[in-house]
Amino acid sequence: MAHKISDACVCCGACEATCPVNAISLGETTYVVDPDVCVDCGACEDGCPAGAITAE
């Protein structure tokens, strides 16, 4: 199950830098997780200073 980034995202890029499989990219207004690539490791959730990432 992939993680999801909420509207609380502050677009700092910390999550993208922590993702070991490059499943996170900048979308139109926030960063987004590609569910087909995400391995559900939780690194992005731990690295998000805004607490905007949760498991779906």
Stockholm file with secondary structure:
# STOCKHOLM 1.0

chainA/1-56         MAHKISDACVCCGACEATCPVNAISLGETTYVVDPDVCVDCGACEDGCPAGAITAE
#=GR chainA/1-56 SS CCEEECTTCCCCCHHHHHCTTCCEEECSSSEEECTTTCCCCCHHHHHCTTCCEEEC
#=GC SS_cons        CCEEECTTCCCCCHHHHHCTTCCEEECSSSEEECTTTCCCCCHHHHHCTTCCEEEC
//
